[in-house]
Amino acid sequence: MNEARGTEALDALFAGRPETLSVEEVAEVLNISRQNTYAWLRDGVIPGYKLGSTWRVIRDELKETMRQGANVPSRRGHEGKD
């Protein structure tokens, strides 16, 4: 159930965005600076493609990366408890 809410939240975050995002658009979506966006692209934290001097990010690849990196509540504290 939490996964469904997370998927809905990501869908809402990217609603109306084009299939290919610029650095500025990624920075806006992630609420980070352009400098951080460039660093994350260079370091492979977020997926992107550099064409000449221009970076492009495929919207659905970024969504999937965010989905895979989402925090999931730990069940460790609940093991063995009834």
TIDREN-818980 format. One record per atom (N, C-alpha, C, O): residue in one letter; x negated, y negated, z. Coordinates in steps of 0.1 Angstrom, whole numbers, plus 5000, padded with zeros to 4 digits. Example, Ala and Ser with C-alpha at 12.3 -4.5 7.8 and 13.67 -1.06 7.14 Angstrom:
a486850575078a487750455078a486850335078a485850335085s487250225071s486350115071s487150005079s486649895080
END
This chain:
m499250125000m500050005000m499149875000m499449784993n498149875008n497249755008n496549744994n496349624990e496249854988e495549844975e496549784965e496049704956a497849814965a498749744956a498849594959a498849524949r498749554971r498849414974r497549344969r497549234964g496349414970g495149364965g495149344950g494649244945t495749444943t495849434929t496749324925t496449254915e497849304932e498749194929e498049064931e498248964923a497249054942a496548924944a495548894934a495448774929l494848994929l493848974918l494648934905l494148844898d495749004902d496448964890d496948824891d496848754881a497348774903a497848644905a496648544903a496848434897l495548584908l494348494908l493948474893l493448364890f494048574885f493648564871f494748534861f494548524849a496048514866a497148484858a496948354849a496548254854g497248374837g497048254828g495648224823g495448134816r494748304828r493348284823r493048354810r493648454807p492248294802p491848364789p491148484791p490548514802e491048574781e490348704782e488848684784e488248764791t488248574779t486848544781t486748414789t487348314786l485948414800l485848304809l484448234808l483448304805s484448104809s483148034809s482648034824s483348074833v481447984825v480847974838v481647884847v481847914859e482147774842e482947684849e484247754854e484647734866e484847834845e486147894849e485848004860e486648014869v484748074859v484448174869v484148104882v484648154893a483448004882a483147924894a484447874901a484647884913e485447834893e486747784898e487447904904e488047894915v487548014897v488248134902v487648184915v488448214924l486348194916l485648244928l485448144938l485048174949n485748014935n485547904945n484147894949n483847884961i483247904940i481747884942i481247784933i481947744923s480047744935s479447644926s478947704913s478847824912r478747624903r478247664890r476847734892r476547834886q476047674901q474747724904q474847864909q474047954905n475747894919n475848024924n476348124913n475948234912t477248074905t477748154894t476648204885t476548314881y475748104881y474648144872y473748244879y473248334873a473448224892a472648314900a473248454900a472548554898w474548464903w475248594904w475248664890w475148784889l475348584879l475248644866l473848694863l473748814859r472848614866r471448664864r471148784872r470448874868d471648794885d471348904894d472249024892d472049124898g473249014883g474149124880g475249144891g475849254891v475449044900v476449054910v477849054903v478749134907i477948974893i479148974885i478749004870i477648964866p479649074863p479349114849p479448994840p480348904841g478548984830g478548874821g477648904809g476848994809y477848824799y477048834786y476448704783y477148604782k475148704780k474548574776k474248574761k473648664756l474948484755l474748464741l474048334738l474648224740g472748344735g471948224734g471748174748g471148234756s472248054750s472047994763s473447984770s473547924781t474448054765t475748044770t476148174776t476048284770w476648174789w477148294795w478648304793w479348204793r479148424791r480548454790r480948574798r480148664799v482048574805v482548674814v483848724809v484748644806i483948854807i485248914803i486148924816i485748984826r487248864815r488148844826r488448984833r488348994845d488849084825d489149214831d487949284837d488149364847e486749264832e485549324838e485349254852e484949324862l485549124853l485349054866l486449104876l486049124887k487649114871k488749164880k488349304885k488549334897e487849394877e487549524881e486349524891e486349604900t485349444888t484249434897t484749384911t484349434921m485649284911m486149234924m487049344931m486949364943r487749424923r488649524929r487749634935r488049684946q486649674929q485749774934q484949724946q484649804955g484749594947g484049544959g484849494970g484349434980a486149514969a487049464979a486849534993a486549654993n486949465003n486849515017n488049605019n489149565016v487749715025v488849815028v488849835043v487749865049p489949825050p489949845065p489349975068p489650075062s488449975078s487750095083s488750185091s489450125099r488650315089r489550395097r488650455109r489150535117r487350425109r486450475119r486950465133r486950555142g487450345137g487950315150g489250395154g489650395165h489850455144h491150525146h491050675146h491950745149e489750725143e489650875143e489750935156e489250885166g490451045157g490551115169g491651065178g491851115189k492250955174k493350895183k494650935177k494850935165d495550965186d496951005181d497850895183d499050905179
END
